[in-house]
Amino acid sequence: KNNTSTRLNVNENCTSTICREIDIIVSRLSKNADSLILDVDNNICEQLNSTINKFLGGKRINFSQKSSYTTRVNAAVISFNSREYLRAIKKHVTNTSPDKRNVCQKRRKILKTIPKTAKTYKKSTTADKYYGNADELDNIRSINNQDLINEMNAFIRVLDDVDRSNIEIETRDQAVSEKWKRERLSRLTASNFGRICKMRPSTSCKNTVYSILYNNFSCKSVEYGRDMENIAKQYFEDMYNFQIVSCGLFIDMEYSFLAASPDGIIDNNAIVEIKAPYAAKDTLNINE
């Protein structure tokens, strides 16, 4: 189409409603073009006046007092520029957050809307005859039952009638060996000897026995000690030029209920006990 026909089509379409609306908007924009280009709009002024009115309190004030109006205007300017200066001053003076109370109140309102569920309490029941040792052991120190004494003596005789050398050889894997775990549960080992000797008369025998027999203690420090045991052995051998030989469970020749499992032996004349504290995991050498 030529320019003449295009101009005619535009004139015909401008008679519609949308064309009139566009014409009004463009006309208004063109009238304010100078102010928009120079950015002389009064939005900032209106915002500052609003802040000043807030500080003036929206009522008549005795402006005859010294610096009354000026002080309030200066405070309004500082508030407008720094946004949260009052909050910062209060937090610095009182060492508390102004919003903390509002946050707590909102949290309480939310908690009130959550329906509460009734707590159910299970009745405590004692263990049956098929579940471990269900009898109280607190009075074990004063034994007057002859049958129990006979059972204890029979148990000691069973411990006496063992091949100590064979047990030591078969338990050299220690924590990996099931026989080592089984044999040491029947005896008082060096790991728990001090604990038993230091027991007070008020200490529960039941809890102590349960912790020795049924406690499978495992944590980061224990796992770290196990992982570092072989490294510590090698380091000791290189430093002192000794060879550490692995060993199993040693049972006392006189008291068969006493036993110990060293981490190693040297020339059948010395024992080695390795301690790898978890607190030293980040150190670079033995001196640290």
MARNU-491772 format. One record per residue (C-alpha): residue in three letters; x, y, z. Coordinates in pm, 1 decimal, always signed. Layout:
<pts>
<pt residu="ala" c1="X" c2="Y" c3="Z"/>
...
</pts>
This chain:
<pts>
<pt residu="lys" c1="+0.0" c2="+0.0" c3="+0.0"/>
<pt residu="asn" c1="+110.9" c2="+357.5" c3="-63.2"/>
<pt residu="asn" c1="+150.3" c2="+625.4" c3="+203.4"/>
<pt residu="thr" c1="-182.3" c2="+790.0" c3="+117.7"/>
<pt residu="ser" c1="-385.8" c2="+476.1" c3="+175.6"/>
<pt residu="thr" c1="-194.3" c2="+402.3" c3="+499.3"/>
<pt residu="arg" c1="-267.0" c2="+751.7" c3="+631.7"/>
<pt residu="leu" c1="-635.3" c2="+707.4" c3="+552.2"/>
<pt residu="asn" c1="-650.1" c2="+372.3" c3="+732.4"/>
<pt residu="val" c1="-486.7" c2="+522.9" c3="+1043.5"/>
<pt residu="asn" c1="-733.9" c2="+811.4" c3="+1051.4"/>
<pt residu="glu" c1="-1025.3" c2="+570.9" c3="+1023.7"/>
<pt residu="asn" c1="-893.9" c2="+349.1" c3="+1306.2"/>
<pt residu="cys" c1="-833.4" c2="+646.2" c3="+1538.9"/>
<pt residu="thr" c1="-1206.2" c2="+691.2" c3="+1569.6"/>
<pt residu="ser" c1="-1218.2" c2="+384.5" c3="+1791.8"/>
<pt residu="thr" c1="-1221.6" c2="+406.9" c3="+2173.9"/>
<pt residu="ile" c1="-879.4" c2="+253.7" c3="+2231.3"/>
<pt residu="cys" c1="-721.0" c2="+501.8" c3="+1995.0"/>
<pt residu="arg" c1="-867.3" c2="+790.8" c3="+2194.4"/>
<pt residu="glu" c1="-732.7" c2="+646.3" c3="+2518.3"/>
<pt residu="ile" c1="-386.0" c2="+611.2" c3="+2370.9"/>
<pt residu="asp" c1="-403.4" c2="+969.1" c3="+2242.1"/>
<pt residu="ile" c1="-489.6" c2="+1098.2" c3="+2592.6"/>
<pt residu="ile" c1="-201.9" c2="+909.1" c3="+2754.5"/>
<pt residu="val" c1="+51.7" c2="+1022.4" c3="+2494.1"/>
<pt residu="ser" c1="-67.9" c2="+1380.7" c3="+2522.3"/>
<pt residu="arg" c1="-28.8" c2="+1380.4" c3="+2901.8"/>
<pt residu="leu" c1="+315.0" c2="+1222.2" c3="+2874.7"/>
<pt residu="ser" c1="+432.0" c2="+1480.5" c3="+2621.5"/>
<pt residu="lys" c1="+317.0" c2="+1768.9" c3="+2844.3"/>
<pt residu="asn" c1="+527.1" c2="+1637.9" c3="+3135.4"/>
<pt residu="ala" c1="+822.8" c2="+1537.5" c3="+2919.6"/>
<pt residu="asp" c1="+1043.6" c2="+1824.3" c3="+3044.5"/>
<pt residu="ser" c1="+992.1" c2="+1733.1" c3="+3411.0"/>
<pt residu="leu" c1="+1050.5" c2="+1365.2" c3="+3348.8"/>
<pt residu="ile" c1="+1369.3" c2="+1425.5" c3="+3149.9"/>
<pt residu="leu" c1="+1514.8" c2="+1652.2" c3="+3422.1"/>
<pt residu="asp" c1="+1381.9" c2="+1423.5" c3="+3701.4"/>
<pt residu="val" c1="+1220.9" c2="+1707.9" c3="+3894.3"/>
<pt residu="asp" c1="+925.7" c2="+1505.9" c3="+4022.7"/>
<pt residu="asn" c1="+827.0" c2="+1573.7" c3="+4386.8"/>
<pt residu="asn" c1="+806.6" c2="+1214.6" c3="+4519.6"/>
<pt residu="ile" c1="+1106.6" c2="+1256.2" c3="+4755.2"/>
<pt residu="cys" c1="+967.2" c2="+1586.7" c3="+4882.1"/>
<pt residu="glu" c1="+631.6" c2="+1431.5" c3="+4955.8"/>
<pt residu="gln" c1="+796.0" c2="+1143.6" c3="+5141.7"/>
<pt residu="leu" c1="+1006.7" c2="+1381.7" c3="+5352.2"/>
<pt residu="asn" c1="+703.3" c2="+1594.7" c3="+5436.5"/>
<pt residu="ser" c1="+520.2" c2="+1281.3" c3="+5544.5"/>
<pt residu="thr" c1="+806.6" c2="+1189.6" c3="+5777.3"/>
<pt residu="ile" c1="+820.0" c2="+1545.2" c3="+5917.8"/>
<pt residu="asn" c1="+447.5" c2="+1534.8" c3="+5990.6"/>
<pt residu="lys" c1="+495.1" c2="+1207.0" c3="+6172.6"/>
<pt residu="phe" c1="+760.0" c2="+1360.5" c3="+6398.9"/>
<pt residu="leu" c1="+551.3" c2="+1671.9" c3="+6456.0"/>
<pt residu="gly" c1="+283.8" c2="+1447.2" c3="+6597.5"/>
<pt residu="gly" c1="+7.7" c2="+1568.0" c3="+6371.2"/>
<pt residu="lys" c1="-101.5" c2="+1836.4" c3="+6619.8"/>
<pt residu="arg" c1="-25.1" c2="+2189.3" c3="+6727.1"/>
<pt residu="ile" c1="+313.5" c2="+2226.7" c3="+6899.6"/>
<pt residu="asn" c1="+460.1" c2="+2517.6" c3="+7093.0"/>
<pt residu="phe" c1="+700.3" c2="+2633.3" c3="+6823.6"/>
<pt residu="ser" c1="+819.6" c2="+2922.3" c3="+7044.6"/>
<pt residu="gln" c1="+1044.0" c2="+2684.0" c3="+7237.5"/>
<pt residu="lys" c1="+1410.5" c2="+2687.3" c3="+7139.1"/>
<pt residu="ser" c1="+1486.9" c2="+2465.0" c3="+6837.9"/>
<pt residu="ser" c1="+1153.7" c2="+2283.8" c3="+6877.1"/>
<pt residu="tyr" c1="+1058.1" c2="+2272.5" c3="+6511.9"/>
<pt residu="thr" c1="+1417.2" c2="+2254.6" c3="+6386.2"/>
<pt residu="thr" c1="+1500.1" c2="+1957.7" c3="+6609.5"/>
<pt residu="arg" c1="+1197.4" c2="+1765.1" c3="+6490.5"/>
<pt residu="val" c1="+1274.0" c2="+1836.7" c3="+6126.5"/>
<pt residu="asn" c1="+1636.0" c2="+1727.6" c3="+6174.2"/>
<pt residu="ala" c1="+1518.1" c2="+1405.6" c3="+6338.2"/>
<pt residu="ala" c1="+1282.2" c2="+1346.8" c3="+6047.8"/>
<pt residu="val" c1="+1564.8" c2="+1398.1" c3="+5796.9"/>
<pt residu="ile" c1="+1790.1" c2="+1151.7" c3="+5982.1"/>
<pt residu="ser" c1="+1507.5" c2="+898.8" c3="+5999.1"/>
<pt residu="phe" c1="+1437.0" c2="+938.2" c3="+5629.8"/>
<pt residu="asn" c1="+1802.2" c2="+897.0" c3="+5528.1"/>
<pt residu="ser" c1="+1905.8" c2="+618.6" c3="+5769.0"/>
<pt residu="arg" c1="+1568.7" c2="+434.8" c3="+5772.5"/>
<pt residu="glu" c1="+1616.0" c2="+239.7" c3="+6099.8"/>
<pt residu="tyr" c1="+1821.5" c2="+467.6" c3="+6323.8"/>
<pt residu="leu" c1="+1575.2" c2="+450.2" c3="+6616.9"/>
<pt residu="arg" c1="+1585.6" c2="+70.9" c3="+6609.5"/>
<pt residu="ala" c1="+1965.5" c2="+71.9" c3="+6599.4"/>
<pt residu="ile" c1="+1989.0" c2="+311.8" c3="+6895.4"/>
<pt residu="lys" c1="+1743.6" c2="+110.3" c3="+7106.9"/>
<pt residu="lys" c1="+1922.4" c2="-216.6" c3="+7028.2"/>
<pt residu="his" c1="+2259.1" c2="-62.8" c3="+7122.0"/>
<pt residu="val" c1="+2132.1" c2="+86.9" c3="+7449.2"/>
<pt residu="thr" c1="+1915.2" c2="-202.1" c3="+7573.8"/>
<pt residu="asn" c1="+2108.6" c2="-491.9" c3="+7413.2"/>
<pt residu="thr" c1="+1777.5" c2="-638.1" c3="+7297.9"/>
<pt residu="ser" c1="+1617.9" c2="-656.8" c3="+6956.5"/>
<pt residu="pro" c1="+1300.4" c2="-445.5" c3="+6927.8"/>
<pt residu="asp" c1="+1143.8" c2="-706.8" c3="+6700.9"/>
<pt residu="lys" c1="+1208.0" c2="-997.2" c3="+6939.1"/>
<pt residu="arg" c1="+887.2" c2="-935.5" c3="+7133.7"/>
<pt residu="asn" c1="+681.1" c2="-919.8" c3="+6816.1"/>
<pt residu="val" c1="+835.6" c2="-1243.2" c3="+6691.1"/>
<pt residu="cys" c1="+755.2" c2="-1417.2" c3="+7020.7"/>
<pt residu="gln" c1="+396.1" c2="-1292.6" c3="+7011.2"/>
<pt residu="lys" c1="+349.5" c2="-1415.8" c3="+6655.3"/>
<pt residu="arg" c1="+492.2" c2="-1755.7" c3="+6749.6"/>
<pt residu="arg" c1="+252.9" c2="-1783.5" c3="+7046.0"/>
<pt residu="lys" c1="-43.1" c2="-1700.5" c3="+6823.4"/>
<pt residu="ile" c1="+59.8" c2="-1967.7" c3="+6574.5"/>
<pt residu="leu" c1="+104.2" c2="-2225.0" c3="+6851.3"/>
<pt residu="lys" c1="-243.3" c2="-2147.8" c3="+6986.0"/>
<pt residu="thr" c1="-396.8" c2="-2231.9" c3="+6649.2"/>
<pt residu="ile" c1="-234.3" c2="-2578.2" c3="+6644.0"/>
<pt residu="pro" c1="-460.2" c2="-2838.0" c3="+6808.4"/>
<pt residu="lys" c1="-297.1" c2="-3014.2" c3="+7098.9"/>
<pt residu="thr" c1="-287.8" c2="-3391.8" c3="+7109.1"/>
<pt residu="ala" c1="-332.6" c2="-3578.4" c3="+7431.9"/>
<pt residu="lys" c1="-22.1" c2="-3757.3" c3="+7556.4"/>
<pt residu="thr" c1="-46.0" c2="-4128.1" c3="+7611.9"/>
<pt residu="tyr" c1="+161.8" c2="-4291.2" c3="+7880.9"/>
<pt residu="lys" c1="+254.5" c2="-4657.2" c3="+7868.9"/>
<pt residu="lys" c1="+242.4" c2="-4853.2" c3="+8186.7"/>
<pt residu="ser" c1="+576.8" c2="-4978.8" c3="+8308.5"/>
<pt residu="thr" c1="+601.9" c2="-5356.6" c3="+8298.4"/>
<pt residu="thr" c1="+874.1" c2="-5578.5" c3="+8435.7"/>
<pt residu="ala" c1="+1076.7" c2="-5816.0" c3="+8220.5"/>
<pt residu="asp" c1="+960.3" c2="-6172.7" c3="+8186.3"/>
<pt residu="lys" c1="+1168.1" c2="-6483.7" c3="+8249.9"/>
<pt residu="tyr" c1="+1279.4" c2="-6498.9" c3="+7886.2"/>
<pt residu="tyr" c1="+1423.5" c2="-6145.7" c3="+7882.0"/>
<pt residu="gly" c1="+1765.7" c2="-6131.3" c3="+8043.8"/>
<pt residu="asn" c1="+1820.4" c2="-6091.8" c3="+8414.5"/>
<pt residu="ala" c1="+1495.9" c2="-5954.0" c3="+8553.3"/>
<pt residu="asp" c1="+1591.6" c2="-5976.5" c3="+8922.0"/>
<pt residu="glu" c1="+1721.6" c2="-5687.4" c3="+9125.3"/>
<pt residu="leu" c1="+2093.5" c2="-5711.3" c3="+9202.8"/>
<pt residu="asp" c1="+2126.6" c2="-5423.3" c3="+9449.7"/>
<pt residu="asn" c1="+2172.1" c2="-5651.7" c3="+9751.1"/>
<pt residu="ile" c1="+2437.6" c2="-5870.2" c3="+9591.4"/>
<pt residu="arg" c1="+2700.6" c2="-5761.7" c3="+9845.3"/>
<pt residu="ser" c1="+2523.9" c2="-5938.3" c3="+10132.7"/>
<pt residu="ile" c1="+2462.7" c2="-6291.8" c3="+10004.4"/>
<pt residu="asn" c1="+2308.9" c2="-6535.0" c3="+10251.4"/>
<pt residu="asn" c1="+2149.9" c2="-6778.0" c3="+10009.7"/>
<pt residu="gln" c1="+2350.3" c2="-7101.5" c3="+10014.2"/>
<pt residu="asp" c1="+2215.4" c2="-7212.5" c3="+9677.4"/>
<pt residu="leu" c1="+2340.8" c2="-6892.6" c3="+9515.5"/>
<pt residu="ile" c1="+2682.6" c2="-6936.3" c3="+9677.2"/>
<pt residu="asn" c1="+2701.4" c2="-7289.6" c3="+9539.9"/>
<pt residu="glu" c1="+2614.2" c2="-7165.4" c3="+9191.7"/>
<pt residu="met" c1="+2886.0" c2="-6902.2" c3="+9214.4"/>
<pt residu="asn" c1="+3147.6" c2="-7157.7" c3="+9317.3"/>
<pt residu="ala" c1="+3042.0" c2="-7388.6" c3="+9034.6"/>
<pt residu="phe" c1="+3076.7" c2="-7101.1" c3="+8788.2"/>
<pt residu="ile" c1="+3427.6" c2="-7026.0" c3="+8915.3"/>
<pt residu="arg" c1="+3526.0" c2="-7392.0" c3="+8874.1"/>
<pt residu="val" c1="+3412.7" c2="-7378.0" c3="+8511.9"/>
<pt residu="leu" c1="+3635.7" c2="-7076.0" c3="+8457.6"/>
<pt residu="asp" c1="+3928.6" c2="-7256.2" c3="+8620.4"/>
<pt residu="asp" c1="+3897.1" c2="-7556.4" c3="+8392.5"/>
<pt residu="val" c1="+4006.0" c2="-7387.6" c3="+8067.6"/>
<pt residu="asp" c1="+4314.3" c2="-7394.1" c3="+7849.2"/>
<pt residu="arg" c1="+4451.3" c2="-7042.9" c3="+7902.3"/>
<pt residu="ser" c1="+4718.3" c2="-7065.9" c3="+7633.3"/>
<pt residu="asn" c1="+4473.5" c2="-7189.5" c3="+7371.4"/>
<pt residu="ile" c1="+4227.4" c2="-6910.7" c3="+7453.5"/>
<pt residu="glu" c1="+4503.0" c2="-6649.6" c3="+7419.5"/>
<pt residu="ile" c1="+4595.5" c2="-6779.9" c3="+7073.5"/>
<pt residu="glu" c1="+4236.0" c2="-6806.4" c3="+6949.4"/>
<pt residu="thr" c1="+4146.1" c2="-6453.0" c3="+7063.0"/>
<pt residu="arg" c1="+4432.6" c2="-6256.9" c3="+6907.6"/>
<pt residu="asp" c1="+4192.5" c2="-6083.0" c3="+6670.9"/>
<pt residu="gln" c1="+4032.1" c2="-5934.3" c3="+6984.8"/>
<pt residu="ala" c1="+3732.5" c2="-5717.8" c3="+6885.1"/>
<pt residu="val" c1="+3685.6" c2="-5913.4" c3="+6561.0"/>
<pt residu="ser" c1="+3682.4" c2="-6248.8" c3="+6745.1"/>
<pt residu="glu" c1="+3350.7" c2="-6373.4" c3="+6884.6"/>
<pt residu="lys" c1="+3536.4" c2="-6603.9" c3="+7124.2"/>
<pt residu="trp" c1="+3721.2" c2="-6304.5" c3="+7265.9"/>
<pt residu="lys" c1="+3390.8" c2="-6125.7" c3="+7329.4"/>
<pt residu="arg" c1="+3236.3" c2="-6433.8" c3="+7490.5"/>
<pt residu="glu" c1="+3531.6" c2="-6516.5" c3="+7716.8"/>
<pt residu="arg" c1="+3579.4" c2="-6163.5" c3="+7846.9"/>
<pt residu="leu" c1="+3209.6" c2="-6129.1" c3="+7938.0"/>
<pt residu="ser" c1="+3257.2" c2="-6414.4" c3="+8187.2"/>
<pt residu="arg" c1="+3545.4" c2="-6234.6" c3="+8358.1"/>
<pt residu="leu" c1="+3646.4" c2="-5903.0" c3="+8508.0"/>
<pt residu="thr" c1="+3887.3" c2="-5743.9" c3="+8261.7"/>
<pt residu="ala" c1="+4142.8" c2="-5471.1" c3="+8319.0"/>
<pt residu="ser" c1="+3919.1" c2="-5219.2" c3="+8140.2"/>
<pt residu="asn" c1="+3654.6" c2="-5245.7" c3="+8415.1"/>
<pt residu="phe" c1="+3872.8" c2="-5342.0" c3="+8712.9"/>
<pt residu="gly" c1="+3924.0" c2="-4987.3" c3="+8837.0"/>
<pt residu="arg" c1="+3556.1" c2="-4909.5" c3="+8798.6"/>
<pt residu="ile" c1="+3458.1" c2="-5206.3" c3="+9016.9"/>
<pt residu="cys" c1="+3717.4" c2="-5127.4" c3="+9283.9"/>
<pt residu="lys" c1="+3598.2" c2="-4766.5" c3="+9310.8"/>
<pt residu="met" c1="+3228.6" c2="-4851.4" c3="+9348.2"/>
<pt residu="arg" c1="+3057.7" c2="-4686.5" c3="+9643.4"/>
<pt residu="pro" c1="+2819.7" c2="-4874.4" c3="+9874.1"/>
<pt residu="ser" c1="+2534.2" c2="-4670.5" c3="+9725.6"/>
<pt residu="thr" c1="+2623.3" c2="-4759.6" c3="+9363.5"/>
<pt residu="ser" c1="+2375.3" c2="-4993.5" c3="+9197.1"/>
<pt residu="cys" c1="+2528.9" c2="-5332.1" c3="+9118.9"/>
<pt residu="lys" c1="+2249.3" c2="-5399.2" c3="+8873.5"/>
<pt residu="asn" c1="+2329.2" c2="-5098.2" c3="+8653.9"/>
<pt residu="thr" c1="+2701.7" c2="-5169.6" c3="+8668.1"/>
<pt residu="val" c1="+2661.7" c2="-5533.7" c3="+8563.8"/>
<pt residu="tyr" c1="+2417.5" c2="-5442.1" c3="+8288.1"/>
<pt residu="ser" c1="+2655.3" c2="-5177.8" c3="+8148.7"/>
<pt residu="ile" c1="+2940.2" c2="-5431.2" c3="+8135.5"/>
<pt residu="leu" c1="+2741.3" c2="-5717.8" c3="+7982.9"/>
<pt residu="tyr" c1="+2497.8" c2="-5545.3" c3="+7747.9"/>
<pt residu="asn" c1="+2653.2" c2="-5211.3" c3="+7656.5"/>
<pt residu="asn" c1="+2775.0" c2="-5199.4" c3="+7295.8"/>
<pt residu="phe" c1="+2952.2" c2="-4866.4" c3="+7328.9"/>
<pt residu="ser" c1="+3041.9" c2="-4704.9" c3="+6998.0"/>
<pt residu="cys" c1="+3110.7" c2="-4342.3" c3="+6914.9"/>
<pt residu="lys" c1="+3346.4" c2="-4130.5" c3="+6706.7"/>
<pt residu="ser" c1="+3621.9" c2="-4140.7" c3="+6967.5"/>
<pt residu="val" c1="+3608.9" c2="-4522.3" c3="+6993.0"/>
<pt residu="glu" c1="+3606.4" c2="-4565.0" c3="+6614.7"/>
<pt residu="tyr" c1="+3896.5" c2="-4321.2" c3="+6584.7"/>
<pt residu="gly" c1="+4096.7" c2="-4520.4" c3="+6842.1"/>
<pt residu="arg" c1="+4038.7" c2="-4844.7" c3="+6653.0"/>
<pt residu="asp" c1="+4134.8" c2="-4690.3" c3="+6320.5"/>
<pt residu="met" c1="+4455.4" c2="-4541.0" c3="+6458.0"/>
<pt residu="glu" c1="+4571.6" c2="-4850.7" c3="+6650.4"/>
<pt residu="asn" c1="+4770.2" c2="-5007.2" c3="+6364.8"/>
<pt residu="ile" c1="+4918.8" c2="-4670.6" c3="+6267.4"/>
<pt residu="ala" c1="+5028.7" c2="-4611.0" c3="+6627.2"/>
<pt residu="lys" c1="+5186.4" c2="-4958.1" c3="+6644.9"/>
<pt residu="gln" c1="+5388.3" c2="-4896.2" c3="+6330.5"/>
<pt residu="tyr" c1="+5496.8" c2="-4554.2" c3="+6453.7"/>
<pt residu="phe" c1="+5607.9" c2="-4702.5" c3="+6788.8"/>
<pt residu="glu" c1="+5808.1" c2="-4976.8" c3="+6617.1"/>
<pt residu="asp" c1="+5985.5" c2="-4726.0" c3="+6392.9"/>
<pt residu="met" c1="+6062.3" c2="-4492.1" c3="+6680.3"/>
<pt residu="tyr" c1="+6193.5" c2="-4742.8" c3="+6937.7"/>
<pt residu="asn" c1="+6304.4" c2="-5024.9" c3="+6706.3"/>
<pt residu="phe" c1="+6083.9" c2="-5283.8" c3="+6879.7"/>
<pt residu="gln" c1="+5852.5" c2="-5538.6" c3="+6724.7"/>
<pt residu="ile" c1="+5501.5" c2="-5549.0" c3="+6870.6"/>
<pt residu="val" c1="+5339.6" c2="-5892.4" c3="+6860.6"/>
<pt residu="ser" c1="+4960.3" c2="-5920.7" c3="+6862.4"/>
<pt residu="cys" c1="+4809.4" c2="-6100.7" c3="+7159.5"/>
<pt residu="gly" c1="+4471.4" c2="-6222.3" c3="+7279.8"/>
<pt residu="leu" c1="+4297.5" c2="-6255.7" c3="+7616.7"/>
<pt residu="phe" c1="+4531.6" c2="-6336.8" c3="+7906.2"/>
<pt residu="ile" c1="+4358.8" c2="-6513.6" c3="+8199.1"/>
<pt residu="asp" c1="+4509.3" c2="-6494.1" c3="+8547.7"/>
<pt residu="met" c1="+4665.2" c2="-6822.2" c3="+8660.3"/>
<pt residu="glu" c1="+4533.2" c2="-6797.1" c3="+9017.4"/>
<pt residu="tyr" c1="+4207.5" c2="-6604.9" c3="+8979.8"/>
<pt residu="ser" c1="+4039.6" c2="-6726.9" c3="+8662.9"/>
<pt residu="phe" c1="+3775.4" c2="-6454.1" c3="+8676.8"/>
<pt residu="leu" c1="+4042.7" c2="-6186.7" c3="+8609.7"/>
<pt residu="ala" c1="+4169.2" c2="-6122.0" c3="+8256.2"/>
<pt residu="ala" c1="+4330.8" c2="-5858.4" c3="+8036.0"/>
<pt residu="ser" c1="+4375.0" c2="-5791.1" c3="+7663.7"/>
<pt residu="pro" c1="+4681.7" c2="-5573.3" c3="+7592.2"/>
<pt residu="asp" c1="+4721.6" c2="-5415.7" c3="+7251.2"/>
<pt residu="gly" c1="+5048.3" c2="-5604.5" c3="+7206.2"/>
<pt residu="ile" c1="+5352.9" c2="-5759.6" c3="+7373.2"/>
<pt residu="ile" c1="+5727.0" c2="-5708.0" c3="+7326.7"/>
<pt residu="asp" c1="+5969.6" c2="-6001.6" c3="+7366.9"/>
<pt residu="asn" c1="+5725.7" c2="-6175.1" c3="+7604.7"/>
<pt residu="asn" c1="+5850.4" c2="-5934.1" c3="+7869.8"/>
<pt residu="ala" c1="+5651.6" c2="-5613.0" c3="+7821.9"/>
<pt residu="ile" c1="+5301.0" c2="-5516.6" c3="+7722.2"/>
<pt residu="val" c1="+5185.2" c2="-5228.7" c3="+7502.0"/>
<pt residu="glu" c1="+4867.0" c2="-5029.6" c3="+7558.3"/>
<pt residu="ile" c1="+4777.7" c2="-4782.3" c3="+7283.9"/>
<pt residu="lys" c1="+4574.3" c2="-4469.2" c3="+7350.6"/>
<pt residu="ala" c1="+4464.4" c2="-4253.7" c3="+7057.6"/>
<pt residu="pro" c1="+4264.6" c2="-3961.0" c3="+7202.2"/>
<pt residu="tyr" c1="+4006.1" c2="-3810.3" c3="+6971.9"/>
<pt residu="ala" c1="+4116.1" c2="-3462.5" c3="+7083.0"/>
<pt residu="ala" c1="+4446.3" c2="-3516.0" c3="+6899.0"/>
<pt residu="lys" c1="+4288.4" c2="-3601.3" c3="+6562.6"/>
<pt residu="asp" c1="+4386.1" c2="-3266.1" c3="+6407.0"/>
<pt residu="thr" c1="+4747.6" c2="-3264.3" c3="+6526.5"/>
<pt residu="leu" c1="+5029.6" c2="-3306.1" c3="+6277.6"/>
<pt residu="asn" c1="+5287.4" c2="-3486.8" c3="+6492.2"/>
<pt residu="ile" c1="+5334.7" c2="-3658.6" c3="+6826.8"/>
<pt residu="asn" c1="+5479.4" c2="-3347.3" c3="+6991.6"/>
<pt residu="glu" c1="+5157.3" c2="-3153.7" c3="+6942.0"/>
</pts>
